[in-house]
Amino acid sequence: MHSTSASTRRRWDGTRHPAYRHRGLKVAPTSTSRLLRTGQSGRCTTCGNLIEWYDRTGHRPVALHPNELPTNVIPPACRWHVSSGTAYPAGDGTAWCRIPHTLLCPGHDAPDPLTPHLAELRRRLALQTRRLIDAGVFTSTTAEPTPAESRAAGCRPARPVVQLLYGRYLAIRPVEDIQCVAQTRAHHRCTHPVLTPGAPAGVWTLMPATAMRGQLALPGTGMAVYDLTHLPYAEQLRWRTQHCPAHAATPVAADLARADWELFDPLLHHQHIHPRLPLTATSGQKQRCEQSNSSWAGEG
């Protein structure tokens, strides 16, 4: 039994310090997102600094700088506010506002011009990124491996392109390292990978690097894609929600992180297009990979 009476602790001025009952966080059955509010914080994969994710009406979630800033030092076009857990790209009339992290991220090109306040904040984040890199606790996902590292890794894509549910997505880490985003009973993120032994796996194949959203196609370009379209719908949905088989069978479990997928655009993500299949397949797949690579080389 837990007492609900006021605590006997007192503040410095002698007034009583009330006792607050802790409330457990739950996911509403009608919620479109299974992510707990405490799980929306994270770190930018480009610079390693803290960010907070918020939903937007009709758009993809946006990463905001975790601290509020004075409205008078932020340009009107960069002001955001949060209401009931949803972010809106406008000011709310108060003296404080939020800004997108991409405006300050040292891993992206700085928009021109920046106000002195934003330029100083961007410089501080760049110094923090350098400290994280020097301490060995952060490695930017935008760093391209050297040719020697690529050969040593067996042409293993650092950010593979995955095809599932009639769409192509860009992962932020190799297929074998994609981690489940569900919450465990100990209130930590699940450490199991999505690609677990015994579960149906995808197949590496070469596909045309087709364009999206009305863009011009890239002629004569083939790319390595981890294809999951031959799997049942439930398995593709498990990959899309980024759950391990155990948590996919437990729909009551909440998520402590957002799925790492990014919609693949061949023009924006051209540096992640690999014309050859990785050399990490089985012997039967290797033979098909060599035949596919030879056929694409002949066409080129």
Secondary structure, 3 states (H helix, E strand, C coil): CCCCCCCCCECCCCCECCCCCCCCCCCCCCCCCCECHHHCEEECCCCCCEEEEEEECCEEEEEECCCCEEHHHCCHHHCEEEECCEEECCCCCCCEEECEHHHCCCCCCCCCCCCHHHHHHHHHHHHHHHHHHHCCCCCCCCCCCCHHHHHHCCCCCCCCEEEECCEEEECCCCHHHCECCEECCCCCECCCECCCCCCCCCEEEEEECCCCCCCCCCCCCEEEEEECCCCCHHHHHHHHHCCCHHHHCCCCCCECCCCCCEECCCCCCHHHCCCCCCCCCCHHHHHHHHHHHHHHHHHC
